[in-house]
Every structure is written in structure tokens, then in C-alpha cells.
Amino acid sequence: MILDSTDFIGEYAIPNEAPFFQDSNSTFLDDKEKYYLKKLLGITAYNELRENLLTIKWLDIINGLEYQIRNRTYFITGVKTMLLNFVYYEMQLNLWNLSSSSGFVIPKMENSEPENKLSVQGRIYGAYNEALRIYNSLIMYFYEHNITETLIASSVIDNGDDTYTFTISDTS
């Protein structure tokens, strides 16, 4: 819908032979895009985006825009860049650790040396952190412009295993 294999160039380059761009795996991009868009927008706004993708409102949100609140100008990086960072993160994690019958292995190609693990991890988590930064700025924009549904957590319970249970109440 928003991303395709041609977006993964420059700092986001993924080898063309990577399984993510083969026809049988073309759903990888679609699945990840759908997952992150639903997390960002909620179901109602996600469906509106799908139905009105080429309207100015959604094109601005996809590509990035400037807006003003209380005489201050802000710029948000678009949803496309957020998705690019999240999907790049997911792809690199999948490429870095491949599963085999004997567990997880780091792939090695003939006539090449693997890049420094810390350098690769830095790039992977840098993309994830950038995606989160964009995600948070988009959430603020959506909240200020009433684009997504607003829900309030009336209670939060720490389950003790790094998971939480939220009780959500509708604000309408």
C-alpha cells in the first residue's frame, strides 16, 4: 500500500536476494505495514486511510507535513519513513539470525567477512529508535487533530513478567 521494494535503498538497503522481496514472500511488507499502521492509527483511522489514500490529508500524513499549534510551527516526518524504519528493523533482525535445524546461525557468504556485530546492531536499533521517535510525534499530531480514537487507561496492572494489563474506557 505505502511501501514497496524500491523504497529500500541507501541507508535502508536490503540485498535484492533477500527473501522479503521474492514474489512468494511479498506479503511480508504488506503484513508489517498493516501491523504498524493499525498500531499507530487504530482500526477506524486505518480503514479511512485505506479508503482515502490519495486525499491531501492522508498524503500529507504519509509524506510528512508542517503544522501550527499556538503560534508554533512543527514538522512531523511522515508515516512512510516510520514504516520504512520499522520494516527495515524487522528485516535486518530476520536476516541477522537465521534458524536452522541446529538453532540460530549467522549467515556467511563465500568470499566475504561478516560486518562487525556491534555496527550491524547499532544500525538495526537506530532504525527502530528513529521509527519510535516518528511514531510518538505522529501520535501527538493525531491527538491534537482528533484523527485517531482516544482511549484512556483507567487502570494498569504490572503482570510481573514485563507485560501489563490495561483497563480501557471509551472517552466519548
C-alpha positions, 0 to 999 in steps of 0.5 A, a space after each residue: 500500500 505505502 511501501 514497496 521494494 524500491 523504497 529500500 535503498 541507501 541507508 535502508 538497503 536490503 540485498 535484492 536476494 533477500 527473501 522479503 522481496 521474492 514474489 512468494 514472500 511479498 506479503 511480508 511488507 504488506 503484513 508489517 505495514 498493516 501491523 504498524 499502521 493499525 498500531 499507530 492509527 487504530 482500526 477506524 483511522 486505518 480503514 479511512 486511510 485505506 479508503 482515502 489514500 490519495 486525499 491531501 490529508 492522508 498524503 500529507 500524513 504519509 509524506 510528512 507535513 508542517 503544522 501550527 499549534 499556538 503560534 508554533 510551527 512543527 514538522 512531523 516526518 511522515 508515516 512512510 519513513 516510520 514504516 520504512 524504519 520499522 520494516 527495515 528493523 524487522 528485516 535486518 533482525 530476520 536476516 541477522 539470525 537465521 534458524 536452522 535445524 541446529 538453532 540460530 546461525 549467522 549467515 556467511 557468504 563465500 568470499 566475504 567477512 561478516 560486518 562487525 556485530 556491534 555496527 550491524 546492531 547499532 544500525 538495526 536499533 537506530 532504525 527502530 529508535 528513529 521509527 519510535 521517535 516518528 511514531 510518538 510525534 505522529 501520535 501527538 499530531 493525531 491527538 491534537 487533530 482528533 484523527 485517531 480514537 482516544 482511549 484512556 487507561 483507567 487502570 494498569 496492572 504490572 503482570 510481573 513478567 514485563 507485560 501489563 494489563 490495561 483497563 480501557 474506557 471509551 472517552 466519548 
